[in-house]
Amino acid sequence: MQTDKDIKRINIASPYLKHRIIKTGKILFDRNKRLRVRFTTNAIIEYLDFKPIEDIFTKAVANRFRKKSLSAVTK
């Protein structure tokens, strides 16, 4: 049984991707636990700073699709 794996350089990833990797990923190599904890803490803070902007964007996109769907139904 073969499973595909993605390996990412998390230090150059976007705030969203860092959060997803930290939340759902698996650590394959950890040379320095203190550095990892500091990185994880900073990445979570960065994501939480970014989250309100992401929520506004997601809501705007959903509203736009909803309006397009409604206009297609009424035509």
N, CA, C and O atoms as a printed pandas DataFrame, in Angstrom:
     atom_number atom_name residue_name chain_id  residue_number  x_coord  y_coord  z_coord
0              1         N          MET        A               1    0.838   -1.177    0.000
1              2        CA          MET        A               1    0.000    0.000    0.000
2              3         C          MET        A               1    0.888    1.248    0.000
3              4         O          MET        A               1    1.702    1.448    0.902
4              5         N          GLN        A               2    0.717    2.066   -1.012
5              6        CA          GLN        A               2    1.520    3.279   -1.122
6              7         C          GLN        A               2    0.655    4.500   -0.826
7              8         O          GLN        A               2   -0.475    4.602   -1.302
8              9         N          THR        A               3    1.194    5.418   -0.042
9             10        CA          THR        A               3    0.487    6.667    0.217
10            11         C          THR        A               3    1.366    7.823   -0.217
11            12         O          THR        A               3    2.584    7.783   -0.045
12            13         N          ASP        A               4    0.755    8.847   -0.776
13            14        CA          ASP        A               4    1.491   10.026   -1.200
14            15         C          ASP        A               4    1.740   10.933   -0.011
15            16         O          ASP        A               4    0.900   11.060    0.881
16            17         N          LYS        A               5    2.891   11.554   -0.012
17            18        CA          LYS        A               5    3.266   12.485    1.055
18            19         C          LYS        A               5    3.707   13.788    0.404
19            20         O          LYS        A               5    4.326   13.789   -0.660
20            21         N          ASP        A               6    3.385   14.873    1.047
21            22        CA          ASP        A               6    3.872   16.186    0.640
22            23         C          ASP        A               6    4.889   16.646    1.669
23            24         O          ASP        A               6    4.639   16.589    2.873
24            25         N          ILE        A               7    6.015   17.095    1.196
25            26        CA          ILE        A               7    7.019   17.667    2.081
26            27         C          ILE        A               7    7.117   19.142    1.736
27            28         O          ILE        A               7    7.344   19.506    0.582
28            29         N          LYS        A               8    6.947   19.979    2.733
29            30        CA          LYS        A               8    6.939   21.431    2.531
30            31         C          LYS        A               8    8.030   22.078    3.369
31            32         O          LYS        A               8    8.341   21.625    4.471
32            33         N          ARG        A               9    8.595   23.131    2.833
33            34        CA          ARG        A               9    9.478   23.994    3.622
34            35         C          ARG        A               9    8.573   24.983    4.321
35            36         O          ARG        A               9    8.237   26.035    3.778
36            37         N          ILE        A              10    8.193   24.639    5.501
37            38        CA          ILE        A              10    7.156   25.385    6.217
38            39         C          ILE        A              10    7.590   26.815    6.550
39            40         O          ILE        A              10    6.740   27.694    6.690
40            41         N          ASN        A              11    8.884   27.062    6.678
41            42        CA          ASN        A              11    9.326   28.399    7.055
42            43         C          ASN        A              11    9.058   29.450    5.980
43            44         O          ASN        A              11    9.089   30.642    6.284
44            45         N          ILE        A              12    8.795   29.047    4.726
45            46        CA          ILE        A              12    8.492   30.015    3.666
46            47         C          ILE        A              12    7.027   29.949    3.233
47            48         O          ILE        A              12    6.644   30.584    2.250
48            49         N          ALA        A              13    6.222   29.203    3.943
49            50        CA          ALA        A              13    4.813   29.029    3.591
50            51         C          ALA        A              13    3.976   30.227    4.040
51            52         O          ALA        A              13    4.406   31.027    4.871
52            53         N          SER        A              14    2.783   30.333    3.479
53            54        CA          SER        A              14    1.840   31.383    3.872
54            55         C          SER        A              14    1.336   31.120    5.295
55            56         O          SER        A              14    1.442   29.997    5.787
56            57         N          PRO        A              15    0.789   32.144    5.957
57            58        CA          PRO        A              15    0.244   31.927    7.310
58            59         C          PRO        A              15   -0.800   30.805    7.343
59            60         O          PRO        A              15   -0.806   29.986    8.261
60            61         N          TYR        A              16   -1.680   30.774    6.338
61            62        CA          TYR        A              16   -2.718   29.744    6.303
62            63         C          TYR        A              16   -2.096   28.345    6.192
63            64         O          TYR        A              16   -2.473   27.429    6.922
64            65         N          LEU        A              17   -1.136   28.197    5.266
65            66        CA          LEU        A              17   -0.528   26.881    5.067
66            67         C          LEU        A              17    0.274   26.452    6.298
67            68         O          LEU        A              17    0.233   25.282    6.677
68            69         N          LYS        A              18    0.994   27.370    6.921
69            70        CA          LYS        A              18    1.712   27.042    8.154
70            71         C          LYS        A              18    0.742   26.505    9.203
71            72         O          LYS        A              18    1.012   25.503    9.865
72            73         N          HIS        A              19   -0.393   27.192    9.340
73            74        CA          HIS        A              19   -1.395   26.769   10.331
74            75         C          HIS        A              19   -1.916   25.370   10.021
75            76         O          HIS        A              19   -2.019   24.529   10.914
76            77         N          ARG        A              20   -2.244   25.121    8.754
77            78        CA          ARG        A              20   -2.765   23.804    8.371
78            79         C          ARG        A              20   -1.728   22.707    8.610
79            80         O          ARG        A              20   -2.058   21.617    9.079
80            81         N          ILE        A              21   -0.469   23.011    8.282
81            82        CA          ILE        A              21    0.583   22.015    8.473
82            83         C          ILE        A              21    0.782   21.731    9.963
83            84         O          ILE        A              21    0.898   20.576   10.372
84            85         N          ILE        A              22    0.820   22.791   10.765
85            86        CA          ILE        A              22    0.990   22.607   12.208
86            87         C          ILE        A              22   -0.189   21.831   12.789
87            88         O          ILE        A              22   -0.012   20.969   13.651
88            89         N          LYS        A              23   -1.388   22.141   12.313
89            90        CA          LYS        A              23   -2.603   21.523   12.852
90            91         C          LYS        A              23   -2.763   20.062   12.413
91            92         O          LYS        A              23   -3.158   19.217   13.217
92            93         N          THR        A              24   -2.460   19.760   11.151
93            94        CA          THR        A              24   -2.773   18.422   10.634
94            95         C          THR        A              24   -1.558   17.632   10.179
95            96         O          THR        A              24   -1.671   16.442    9.884
96            97         N          GLY        A              25   -0.389   18.280   10.116
97            98        CA          GLY        A              25    0.799   17.610    9.598
98            99         C          GLY        A              25    1.487   16.732   10.628
99           100         O          GLY        A              25    1.093   16.662   11.792
100          101         N          LYS        A              26    2.515   16.077   10.161
101          102        CA          LYS        A              26    3.293   15.191   11.017
102          103         C          LYS        A              26    4.757   15.605   10.916
103          104         O          LYS        A              26    5.286   15.761    9.815
104          105         N          ILE        A              27    5.404   15.781   12.046
105          106        CA          ILE        A              27    6.810   16.170   12.070
106          107         C          ILE        A              27    7.664   14.967   11.684
107          108         O          ILE        A              27    7.584   13.907   12.304
108          109         N          LEU        A              28    8.483   15.149   10.649
109          110        CA          LEU        A              28    9.365   14.076   10.210
110          111         C          LEU        A              28   10.773   14.222   10.775
111          112         O          LEU        A              28   11.489   13.236   10.944
112          113         N          PHE        A              29   11.159   15.454   11.064
113          114        CA          PHE        A              29   12.506   15.702   11.547
114          115         C          PHE        A              29   12.482   16.924   12.451
115          116         O          PHE        A              29   11.927   17.958   12.080
116          117         N          ASP        A              30   13.068   16.819   13.617
117          118        CA          ASP        A              30   13.087   17.931   14.567
118          119         C          ASP        A              30   14.454   17.956   15.247
119          120         O          ASP        A              30   14.712   17.210   16.191
120          121         N          ARG        A              31   15.311   18.821   14.749
121          122        CA          ARG        A              31   16.665   18.907   15.285
122          123         C          ARG        A              31   16.721   19.721   16.573
123          124         O          ARG        A              31   17.561   19.475   17.438
124          125         N          ASN        A              32   15.811   20.700   16.692
125          126        CA          ASN        A              32   15.884   21.631   17.814
126          127         C          ASN        A              32   14.475   21.914   18.329
127          128         O          ASN        A              32   13.757   22.729   17.750
128          129         N          LYS        A              33   14.078   21.255   19.400
129          130        CA          LYS        A              33   12.717   21.376   19.923
130          131         C          LYS        A              33   12.396   22.824   20.314
131          132         O          LYS        A              33   11.293   23.300   20.046
132          133         N          ARG        A              34   13.328   23.521   20.934
133          134        CA          ARG        A              34   13.087   24.907   21.350
134          135         C          ARG        A              34   12.794   25.801   20.126
135          136         O          ARG        A              34   11.893   26.639   20.166
136          137         N          LEU        A              35   13.550   25.616   19.066
137          138        CA          LEU        A              35   13.329   26.390   17.843
138          139         C          LEU        A              35   11.973   26.054   17.224
139          140         O          LEU        A              35   11.269   26.942   16.744
140          141         N          ARG        A              36   11.608   24.765   17.237
141          142        CA          ARG        A              36   10.310   24.361   16.688
142          143         C          ARG        A              36    9.164   24.974   17.477
143          144         O          ARG        A              36    8.195   25.459   16.892
144          145         N          VAL        A              37    9.266   24.957   18.799
145          146        CA          VAL        A              37    8.206   25.532   19.639
146          147         C          VAL        A              37    8.084   27.030   19.383
147          148         O          VAL        A              37    6.978   27.561   19.288
148          149         N          ARG        A              38    9.221   27.706   19.273
149          150        CA          ARG        A              38    9.192   29.151   18.999
150          151         C          ARG        A              38    8.573   29.419   17.618
151          152         O          ARG        A              38    7.752   30.323   17.463
152          153         N          PHE        A              39    8.979   28.618   16.619
153          154        CA          PHE        A              39    8.422   28.771   15.274
154          155         C          PHE        A              39    6.918   28.520   15.286
155          156         O          PHE        A              39    6.159   29.287   14.693
156          157         N          THR        A              40    6.484   27.459   15.951
157          158        CA          THR        A              40    5.062   27.123   16.019
158          159         C          THR        A              40    4.278   28.245   16.679
159          160         O          THR        A              40    3.215   28.628   16.190
160          161         N          THR        A              41    4.781   28.767   17.768
161          162        CA          THR        A              41    4.115   29.872   18.461
162          163         C          THR        A              41    3.979   31.089   17.552
163          164         O          THR        A              41    2.903   31.679   17.448
164          165         N          ASN        A              42    5.071   31.457   16.897
165          166        CA          ASN        A              42    5.031   32.606   15.989
166          167         C          ASN        A              42    4.100   32.369   14.810
167          168         O          ASN        A              42    3.394   33.284   14.385
168          169         N          ALA        A              43    4.091   31.158   14.281
169          170        CA          ALA        A              43    3.231   30.838   13.148
170          171         C          ALA        A              43    1.752   30.929   13.548
171          172         O          ALA        A              43    0.931   31.425   12.776
172          173         N          ILE        A              44    1.418   30.461   14.728
173          174        CA          ILE        A              44    0.028   30.540   15.196
174          175         C          ILE        A              44   -0.382   31.989   15.418
175          176         O          ILE        A              44   -1.490   32.383   15.056
176          177         N          ILE        A              45    0.501   32.782   16.008
177          178        CA          ILE        A              45    0.199   34.205   16.196
178          179         C          ILE        A              45    0.013   34.895   14.849
179          180         O          ILE        A              45   -0.913   35.687   14.676
180          181         N          GLU        A              46    0.894   34.594   13.897
181          182        CA          GLU        A              46    0.786   35.175   12.554
182          183         C          GLU        A              46   -0.545   34.786   11.901
183          184         O          GLU        A              46   -1.205   35.620   11.280
184          185         N          TYR        A              47   -0.931   33.514   12.045
185          186        CA          TYR        A              47   -2.201   33.060   11.475
186          187         C          TYR        A              47   -3.384   33.760   12.137
187          188         O          TYR        A              47   -4.309   34.189   11.447
188          189         N          LEU        A              48   -3.369   33.879   13.447
189          190        CA          LEU        A              48   -4.481   34.529   14.145
190          191         C          LEU        A              48   -4.572   36.010   13.781
191          192         O          LEU        A              48   -5.669   36.569   13.757
192          193         N          ASP        A              49   -3.443   36.652   13.498
193          194        CA          ASP        A              49   -3.468   38.025   12.996
194          195         C          ASP        A              49   -4.085   38.088   11.605
195          196         O          ASP        A              49   -4.784   39.047   11.277
196          197         N          PHE        A              50   -3.834   37.079   10.793
197          198        CA          PHE        A              50   -4.302   37.013    9.409
198          199         C          PHE        A              50   -5.751   36.543    9.301
199          200         O          PHE        A              50   -6.430   36.874    8.329
200          201         N          LYS        A              51   -6.226   35.794   10.260
201          202        CA          LYS        A              51   -7.549   35.141   10.206
202          203         C          LYS        A              51   -8.707   36.095    9.949
203          204         O          LYS        A              51   -9.564   35.756    9.134
204          205         N          PRO        A              52   -8.799   37.271   10.585
205          206        CA          PRO        A              52   -9.930   38.166   10.285
206          207         C          PRO        A              52   -9.975   38.598    8.813
207          208         O          PRO        A              52  -11.054   38.744    8.240
208          209         N          ILE        A              53   -8.809   38.799    8.211
209          210        CA          ILE        A              53   -8.761   39.166    6.791
210          211         C          ILE        A              53   -9.229   37.993    5.940
211          212         O          ILE        A              53   -9.975   38.174    4.978
212          213         N          GLU        A              54   -8.793   36.804    6.292
213          214        CA          GLU        A              54   -9.226   35.604    5.577
214          215         C          GLU        A              54  -10.743   35.435    5.685
215          216         O          GLU        A              54  -11.395   35.096    4.698
216          217         N          ASP        A              55  -11.306   35.665    6.857
217          218        CA          ASP        A              55  -12.753   35.537    7.051
218          219         C          ASP        A              55  -13.522   36.543    6.190
219          220         O          ASP        A              55  -14.547   36.195    5.603
220          221         N          ILE        A              56  -13.035   37.790    6.110
221          222        CA          ILE        A              56  -13.686   38.806    5.274
222          223         C          ILE        A              56  -13.643   38.381    3.818
223          224         O          ILE        A              56  -14.648   38.479    3.114
224          225         N          PHE        A              57  -12.504   37.913    3.360
225          226        CA          PHE        A              57  -12.357   37.474    1.976
226          227         C          PHE        A              57  -13.276   36.295    1.668
227          228         O          PHE        A              57  -13.964   36.288    0.647
228          229         N          THR        A              58  -13.283   35.299    2.554
229          230        CA          THR        A              58  -14.119   34.109    2.345
230          231         C          THR        A              58  -15.591   34.486    2.290
231          232         O          THR        A              58  -16.332   33.970    1.454
232          233         N          LYS        A              59  -16.019   35.379    3.173
233          234        CA          LYS        A              59  -17.409   35.824    3.189
234          235         C          LYS        A              59  -17.751   36.569    1.898
235          236         O          LYS        A              59  -18.828   36.364    1.338
236          237         N          ALA        A              60  -16.856   37.426    1.423
237          238        CA          ALA        A              60  -17.094   38.178    0.189
238          239         C          ALA        A              60  -17.208   37.248   -1.011
239          240         O          ALA        A              60  -18.078   37.436   -1.861
240          241         N          VAL        A              61  -16.341   36.255   -1.083
241          242        CA          VAL        A              61  -16.386   35.298   -2.193
242          243         C          VAL        A              61  -17.681   34.487   -2.138
243          244         O          VAL        A              61  -18.327   34.277   -3.164
244          245         N          ALA        A              62  -18.057   34.036   -0.949
245          246        CA          ALA        A              62  -19.297   33.268   -0.803
246          247         C          ALA        A              62  -20.504   34.103   -1.205
247          248         O          ALA        A              62  -21.400   33.599   -1.883
248          249         N          ASN        A              63  -20.545   35.367   -0.802
249          250        CA          ASN        A              63  -21.656   36.245   -1.186
250          251         C          ASN        A              63  -21.713   36.438   -2.693
251          252         O          ASN        A              63  -22.794   36.441   -3.282
252          253         N          ARG        A              64  -20.560   36.598   -3.312
253          254        CA          ARG        A              64  -20.533   36.794   -4.761
254          255         C          ARG        A              64  -21.075   35.567   -5.488
255          256         O          ARG        A              64  -21.866   35.698   -6.422
256          257         N          PHE        A              65  -20.653   34.373   -5.064
257          258        CA          PHE        A              65  -21.162   33.150   -5.683
258          259         C          PHE        A              65  -22.656   32.986   -5.421
259          260         O          PHE        A              65  -23.401   32.550   -6.298
260          261         N          ARG        A              66  -23.085   33.334   -4.226
261          262        CA          ARG        A              66  -24.499   33.236   -3.886
262          263         C          ARG        A              66  -25.325   34.158   -4.787
263          264         O          ARG        A              66  -26.374   33.750   -5.286
264          265         N          LYS        A              67  -24.865   35.391   -5.000
265          266        CA          LYS        A              67  -25.574   36.339   -5.864
266          267         C          LYS        A              67  -25.620   35.855   -7.302
267          268         O          LYS        A              67  -26.643   35.998   -7.973
268          269         N          LYS        A              68  -24.506   35.275   -7.790
269          270        CA          LYS        A              68  -24.482   34.746   -9.158
270          271         C          LYS        A              68  -25.435   33.564   -9.283
271          272         O          LYS        A              68  -26.109   33.424  -10.304
272          273         N          SER        A              69  -25.502   32.719   -8.271
273          274        CA          SER        A              69  -26.393   31.565   -8.307
274          275         C          SER        A              69  -27.842   32.022   -8.324
275          276         O          SER        A              69  -28.656   31.471   -9.065
276          277         N          LEU        A              70  -28.177   33.030   -7.511
277          278        CA          LEU        A              70  -29.535   33.542   -7.479
278          279         C          LEU        A              70  -29.915   34.217   -8.789
279          280         O          LEU        A              70  -31.046   34.070   -9.252
280          281         N          SER        A              71  -28.988   34.953   -9.392
281          282        CA          SER        A              71  -29.307   35.624  -10.653
282          283         C          SER        A              71  -29.494   34.604  -11.779
283          284         O          SER        A              71  -30.277   34.847  -12.698
284          285         N          ALA        A              72  -28.796   33.476  -11.726
285          286        CA          ALA        A              72  -28.958   32.427  -12.729
286          287         C          ALA        A              72  -30.310   31.758  -12.590
287          288         O          ALA        A              72  -30.892   31.343  -13.593
288          289         N          VAL        A              73  -30.826   31.641  -11.378
289          290        CA          VAL        A              73  -32.119   30.999  -11.138
290          291         C          VAL        A              73  -33.265   31.898  -11.626
291          292         O          VAL        A              73  -34.260   31.406  -12.158
292          293         N          THR        A              74  -33.120   33.205  -11.444
293          294        CA          THR        A              74  -34.206   34.118  -11.800
294          295         C          THR        A              74  -34.259   34.438  -13.283
295          296         O          THR        A              74  -35.227   35.046  -13.739
296          297         N          LYS        A              75  -33.244   34.047  -14.053
297          298        CA          LYS        A              75  -33.243   34.315  -15.509
298          299         C          LYS        A              75  -34.021   33.280  -16.254
299          300         O          LYS        A              75  -34.124   33.349  -17.479
